[in-house]
């Protein structure tokens, strides 16, 4: 492996384990403008060989534009992109060692499964026994053995998506790009395909770069995730770090549900912060990696599942139940603090005990270690 391909993995706590990995895709200062609109703004990322990497963000944040630049369907206005160590700026899509799977599948309705999968191989001049073997292996890889003679109209949505995957993988790309490929599937099949894709990626060992706006989907499948907003990367991290230690309020709000308290820092002592909200609510927080000073305006966040009914904890407040939503595995309680702030909490539906009802006033508690100060 050439030394130019090796880079240090970002530090633990931000982007995962501190190990050296071969860089599959490198984006350096990439900016993309459409007229005066900046779709991608000075984006720098290293995506490692053999990892499942997701670009996550709201619609219009620049994630699909980034994927299209890696694929070669768009060219950067500024900056550079390298795949497997080689610059690809100006290289047409068909000459890049990448393949793309789209949400619309983009398989040919008039061709059967075999001919769909074989299409790219035939264009590359592959024939005879090698063609047969590679198509057969690709169909087996995506669990479509025995379906080779069927037309797409005879397949389910999930099977059609697997045909698209087989067609992309049969050419043995260095990188597979997936642009919201599960968006057209129903919820149950979508969840099944999430696990299937992750297992497939592990088996084939190819770098997957996955675009989605669904945070649960990204958390389920990814080794690392880049959260993007308005063309800028907000944070790159593995799923547990991203969920438990979001860097700023956007990441905290976008990744799952969270309760955010805004107020003034009242005291700081040995990594412990006391925040006072405008309504007088006192919030005890453990500071992790964010330095604040007394008198400074700050935000503190606590996840709904970290809050419990009761009066034992670093933070104890009286709340009134305003709404109850049964979710199956858990129940969501939307409550109101005495100062008027809304507080959401989840309780697992595994205990046989009396649960509060709408309008009831109950104490809630959570620990300072489960509450963190957010960056800007």
C-alpha positions in Angstrom: 0.0 0.0 0.0 1.4 3.4 -1.0 2.3 5.6 2.0 0.2 8.5 0.5 -2.9 6.4 1.1 -2.3 6.2 4.8 -3.7 8.9 7.2 -4.4 9.0 10.9 -8.0 8.3 11.8 -9.5 11.3 13.6 -9.4 11.3 17.4 -11.4 9.1 19.6 -14.6 10.8 20.7 -15.1 12.5 17.4 -14.8 10.0 14.6 -14.2 6.6 16.2 -11.2 4.4 17.0 -7.8 5.9 16.9 -6.2 3.6 14.3 -4.6 4.0 10.9 -6.8 3.1 7.9 -6.3 3.3 4.2 -8.2 6.3 2.7 -10.7 5.2 0.0 -12.1 8.6 -0.8 -10.6 12.0 0.2 -12.4 15.3 -0.2 -10.3 18.4 0.3 -11.9 21.8 0.6 -14.6 20.8 -1.8 -17.1 23.6 -2.7 -19.9 23.4 -5.2 -21.8 26.5 -6.4 -24.9 26.6 -8.6 -24.8 30.3 -9.6 -24.8 32.2 -6.3 -26.1 29.3 -4.3 -23.5 27.4 -2.3 -24.6 23.7 -2.2 -21.4 22.4 -0.6 -19.2 24.7 1.4 -15.5 23.9 1.9 -16.1 20.2 2.7 -13.1 18.1 3.9 -13.6 14.4 4.6 -11.5 11.2 4.7 -13.6 8.1 4.1 -11.8 4.9 4.9 -11.4 1.6 3.0 -14.0 -1.0 3.9 -16.2 1.3 6.1 -19.9 2.0 5.9 -19.9 5.8 5.8 -23.1 7.9 5.8 -23.8 11.4 4.7 -26.7 12.5 6.9 -28.7 15.7 6.9 -32.0 17.4 6.0 -33.2 17.8 2.4 -31.1 20.4 0.5 -28.1 20.2 2.8 -25.7 19.2 0.1 -25.3 15.4 0.8 -26.5 14.2 -2.6 -24.5 16.9 -4.4 -21.4 15.6 -2.6 -22.2 12.0 -3.7 -22.7 13.1 -7.3 -19.3 14.9 -7.2 -17.6 11.6 -6.0 -19.5 9.7 -8.8 -18.4 12.3 -11.4 -21.9 13.5 -12.3 -21.0 16.9 -10.9 -17.6 18.7 -10.8 -16.5 20.7 -7.8 -16.3 24.5 -8.2 -13.3 24.4 -5.8 -11.3 21.7 -4.1 -10.2 18.2 -4.9 -11.5 14.6 -4.7 -9.4 11.5 -4.8 -10.5 7.9 -5.0 -8.0 5.2 -3.9 -5.3 7.8 -3.8 -5.9 9.1 -7.4 -7.3 12.5 -8.2 -10.6 12.2 -10.1 -11.4 15.8 -11.0 -12.2 15.9 -14.7 -12.4 12.0 -14.9 -15.7 10.9 -16.4 -18.0 8.7 -14.3 -17.4 5.5 -16.3 -13.7 5.8 -15.7 -13.9 6.1 -11.9 -13.7 3.0 -9.7 -17.1 3.7 -8.2 -20.7 2.6 -8.9 -23.9 4.2 -7.8 -27.2 2.7 -6.6 -30.2 5.1 -6.8 -33.5 5.3 -4.9 -35.3 4.7 -8.2 -33.3 1.4 -8.8 -32.7 2.4 -12.4 -32.9 -1.2 -13.6 -34.1 -2.0 -17.2 -37.7 -3.2 -17.2 -37.3 -5.1 -20.5 -34.3 -7.1 -19.3 -34.4 -10.1 -17.0 -32.4 -10.2 -13.8 -29.4 -11.9 -15.5 -29.2 -9.4 -18.3 -29.6 -6.4 -15.9 -26.7 -7.6 -13.8 -24.6 -8.5 -16.9 -25.2 -5.1 -18.6 -22.1 -3.4 -17.3 -19.9 -6.4 -17.8 -20.9 -6.7 -21.4 -20.1 -3.1 -22.0 -16.7 -3.8 -20.5 -16.1 -6.7 -22.9 -16.6 -9.5 -20.5 -17.9 -12.6 -22.2 -18.5 -16.3 -22.0 -17.8 -18.3 -18.8 -16.4 -15.4 -16.9 -19.6 -13.4 -17.6 -21.7 -16.3 -16.5 -19.7 -16.9 -13.3 -19.6 -13.3 -12.2 -23.3 -12.7 -12.8 -24.1 -16.0 -10.9 -21.8 -15.0 -8.0 -23.4 -11.5 -7.9 -26.9 -12.9 -7.8 -25.9 -15.3 -5.1 -24.3 -12.5 -3.1 -27.6 -10.6 -3.0 -29.7 -13.7 -2.5 -31.3 -13.8 -5.9 -30.1 -17.2 -7.1 -32.9 -18.8 -9.1 -34.4 -15.4 -10.1 -32.1 -14.8 -13.1 -34.8 -15.3 -15.7 -37.4 -13.1 -14.1 -38.3 -9.6 -15.3 -38.3 -6.7 -12.8 -42.1 -6.6 -12.9 -42.2 -10.1 -11.3 -40.0 -8.9 -8.4 -40.9 -7.1 -5.1 -39.4 -3.7 -4.3 -36.7 -5.2 -2.1 -35.8 -7.7 -4.8 -35.5 -5.0 -7.4 -33.3 -3.1 -5.1 -31.1 -6.1 -4.8 -30.9 -6.4 -8.6 -29.6 -2.8 -8.6 -27.0 -3.8 -5.9 -25.9 -6.8 -7.8 -25.5 -4.8 -11.0 -23.4 -2.2 -9.1 -21.2 -4.8 -7.3 -20.6 -7.1 -10.2 -18.1 -4.7 -11.7 -16.1 -4.8 -8.4 -15.9 -1.1 -7.7 -13.6 0.3 -5.1 -16.4 2.4 -3.7 -20.2 1.9 -3.8 -22.3 5.0 -3.6 -25.9 4.7 -2.4 -28.3 7.6 -2.8 -31.2 7.0 -0.4 -31.7 3.5 -2.0 -34.4 2.5 0.5 -36.6 5.5 0.2 -39.2 3.8 -2.0 -39.7 0.8 0.4 -42.3 0.4 3.1 -41.2 0.7 6.7 -40.9 -3.0 7.5 -39.0 -3.9 4.3 -36.8 -0.8 4.8 -35.7 -2.0 8.2 -35.0 -5.5 6.9 -33.0 -4.0 4.0 -31.0 -1.8 6.5 -29.6 -4.9 8.2 -29.2 -6.7 4.9 -27.1 -3.9 3.5 -24.9 -3.7 6.5 -24.3 -7.5 6.4 -23.6 -7.3 2.7 -21.1 -4.5 3.1 -19.3 -6.5 5.8 -19.2 -9.6 3.5 -17.9 -7.9 0.4 -15.6 -5.5 2.2 -16.2 -2.6 -0.2 -16.4 1.0 1.0 -20.1 2.1 1.1 -20.9 5.8 1.0 -24.6 6.1 1.9 -26.8 9.3 1.6 -29.9 9.5 3.8 -32.0 12.1 5.7 -33.1 9.3 8.1 -31.1 9.5 11.3 -32.3 6.1 12.6 -31.2 4.5 9.3 -27.8 6.1 9.5 -27.3 5.0 13.1 -28.3 1.4 12.3 -25.9 0.9 9.5 -23.0 3.2 9.7 -19.4 2.8 11.0 -19.2 6.6 10.9 -21.5 9.4 10.0 -21.0 13.0 8.7 -23.9 15.2 9.8 -24.2 18.0 7.2 -26.3 21.2 7.3 -26.3 24.0 4.7 -23.4 22.5 2.9 -21.1 22.3 6.0 -20.1 19.3 8.0 -21.3 19.7 11.6 -19.7 16.6 13.1 -18.1 13.3 12.0 -18.3 10.5 14.4 -19.3 6.9 15.0 -23.0 6.4 15.9 -22.7 6.2 19.8 -20.5 9.3 19.9 -22.8 11.2 17.6 -25.8 10.4 19.7 -24.3 10.7 23.2 -21.9 13.6 22.6 -23.3 15.9 19.9 -21.0 18.8 19.3 -23.7 21.5 18.8 -27.4 22.1 19.0 -28.1 21.2 15.4 -26.6 17.7 15.8 -28.4 17.2 19.1 -31.7 18.1 17.6 -31.2 16.2 14.3 -29.9 13.0 15.8 -32.9 11.6 17.7 -35.0 13.6 20.0 -33.6 15.7 22.8 -34.6 18.3 25.4 -32.6 21.5 25.2 -32.4 24.1 28.1 -31.1 27.5 27.3 -29.9 29.8 30.0 -27.0 31.5 31.8 -24.1 29.7 33.4 -24.4 30.2 37.2 -21.4 28.3 38.4 -18.5 26.1 37.1 -16.6 23.8 39.3 -14.4 20.8 38.4 -16.2 19.9 35.2 -19.6 20.5 36.7 -21.8 23.3 35.4 -25.0 24.8 36.8 -27.3 26.5 34.3 -30.2 28.8 35.2 -33.0 29.2 32.6 -35.0 32.4 32.1 -37.9 30.8 33.9 -35.7 30.1 37.0 -35.2 26.3 36.3 -31.8 25.1 37.6 -30.0 22.5 35.5 -27.0 20.6 36.7 -24.7 19.5 33.9 -21.5 17.5 33.5 -19.3 19.5 31.1 -17.6 17.4 28.4 -15.2 19.0 26.0 -17.0 22.4 26.0 -15.6 25.2 28.1 -18.0 27.8 29.5 -17.7 30.7 32.0 -19.9 32.1 34.6 -22.4 34.5 33.1 -22.2 33.0 29.6 -25.3 32.0 27.7 -25.3 28.3 27.0 -27.5 25.3 26.0 -27.8 22.0 27.9 -29.3 18.8 26.4 -30.7 15.7 27.9 -32.2 12.8 25.9 -35.8 11.7 26.7 -34.8 8.2 27.7 -32.4 9.5 30.4 -35.3 11.1 32.3 -37.3 9.1 34.8 -40.3 9.6 37.0 -39.3 10.1 40.6 -37.4 12.5 42.8 -34.0 11.0 43.0 -31.2 12.6 40.9 -29.0 15.6 40.4 -31.9 17.3 38.6 -35.4 17.1 40.0 -38.4 19.1 38.6 -42.1 19.1 39.0 -44.0 18.5 35.7 -47.5 18.3 34.5 -48.4 15.6 32.0 -49.8 17.2 28.8 -49.8 14.3 26.3 -49.2 10.5 26.3 -48.2 8.7 23.1 -48.0 4.8 23.2 -45.2 3.6 21.0 -45.3 -0.1 21.6 -41.8 -0.7 23.2 -42.1 2.6 25.1 -44.5 5.4 26.0 -43.7 9.0 25.2 -44.7 11.5 27.8 -44.9 15.2 26.8 -44.8 17.2 30.0 -44.6 20.9 31.0 -42.3 22.2 33.7 -43.5 24.9 36.2 -41.7 27.6 34.2 -43.5 26.6 31.0 -40.7 24.7 29.2 -41.7 21.4 27.5 -40.0 18.3 28.6 -40.3 15.0 26.8 -39.4 11.6 28.3 -39.7 7.9 27.4 -40.5 5.1 29.7 -40.1 1.4 28.7 -43.3 -0.6 28.7 -41.9 -3.4 30.7 -42.9 -2.6 34.3 -46.2 -3.4 35.9 -47.0 -0.2 37.8 -49.4 2.7 37.7 -48.5 5.2 35.1 -49.3 8.9 35.3 -52.2 10.3 33.4 -52.8 13.5 31.4 -53.2 16.5 33.8 -51.4 14.8 36.6 -48.5 16.6 38.3 -45.5 14.3 38.9 -41.8 14.8 39.7 -39.1 13.8 37.2 -35.4 13.4 37.6 -32.2 12.9 35.7 -28.5 12.8 36.4 -26.0 15.5 35.6 -23.8 12.9 33.8 -26.6 12.4 31.3 -26.9 16.1 30.6 -24.3 17.9 28.5 -23.4 21.4 27.5 -23.7 22.0 23.7 -21.3 23.9 21.5 -22.4 26.8 19.3 
